[in-house]
Amino acid sequence: MTSTPLGNPIGVHALVWAGDTSPASLAHAVEMTRATGFDLLELSLHDSVNLDVPAARQQLEAAGIAVACSRGLAFDADVSSADTATVERGEQLLRDSLAVTHALGGTHFTGALYSALGKYGQPLSDAGRRNVVAVLRRLAQEAKGLGMTLGLEICNRYETNVINTAHDALVLADDIGEDNVLIHLDTYHMNIEEDDLVRPVREVGDRLGYVHIGENHRGYLGSGHLDFTAFFHALADIGYRGPITFESFSSAVAAEGLSNDLAVWRNLWTDAEDLARHAHGFITHQLSAAGPRR
């Protein structure tokens, strides 16, 4: 994956551009990612049934755009369940998604790979956690054979009961025990669960593999209350050189079902191109101001 002169590939989530991965939507997302100066396009695999993988790879390569893939699971296909059949469905979904990511030319498969994306009514059970560890260990071993990494995206308490903080994620990664399982920090979720935006970065250190940049309300960067200056300086302090991907959602783009899952009850933007250009400039400025990566 190529890096900017500042050291990090700068990405944008495809849901900024389109709510699905149909051929027309994918072509639009690739073209707009290129036109707005990003290095990487992140595809959510919630709609992978409509994704023409060979055509998508060809379009990405022709545009010079790298790809990463992400997903969460579903309550009926959940590897954190204590029910064997539910876990098996979740594991198959993960294996299929890993294969799609590899076929697209991606090396980063990340997200809430450990649970459904939604509010649970009870804490994670011991049996459920053992299932998470076992499934992700097998998936990591498969990914390693493909030269790929897995990202454990840390999500807030309203979207998972498995890991909510950087410390939780490090413990889970240690239990999985595979060195290609890396930590994925997301400033939107960190704002809810962490004490600040600096200490988690330093705690994760060289195990940080992917970053999502999003405002506290998921709108325009800099229009909320997050201390991005401190966060980007922390990234520079640990020498992070991995992807930094802008993530924002609007029901003007996302499909109704996904908007409901993400609780997009009000739209903070309607002009995706303006939003993305602003985000690229904001991230570039923050990287530059934080100084060279060590």
Sequence and secondary structure as in RCSB ss.txt:
>XXXX:A:sequence
MTSTPLGNPIGVHALVWAGDTSPASLAHAVEMTRATGFDLLELSLHDSVNLDVPAARQQLEAAGIAVACSRGLAF
DADVSSADTATVERGEQLLRDSLAVTHALGGTHFTGALYSALGKYGQPLSDAGRRNVVAVLRRLAQEAKGLGMTL
GLEICNRYETNVINTAHDALVLADDIGEDNVLIHLDTYHMNIEEDDLVRPVREVGDRLGYVHIGENHRGYLGSGH
LDFTAFFHALADIGYRGPITFESFSSAVAAEGLSNDLAVWRNLWTDAEDLARHAHGFITHQLSAAGPRR
>XXXX:A:secstr
    TTSS EEEEGGGT SS  HHHHHHHHHHHHHTT SEEEEEGGGGGG  HHHHHHHHHHHT EEEEEEEEBT
TB TTSS HHHHHHHHHHHHHHHHHHHHHT  EEEEEEEEESS  SS   HHHHHHHHHHHHHHHHHHHHTT EE
EEE   TTT SS  SHHHHHHHHHHHT TTEEEEEEHHHHHHHSS SSHHHHHHGGGEEEEEE  TTSSSTTSSS
  HHHHHHHHHHTT  S EEE    TTTS HHHHHHTT  S S S HHHHHHHHHHHHHHHHHHH    
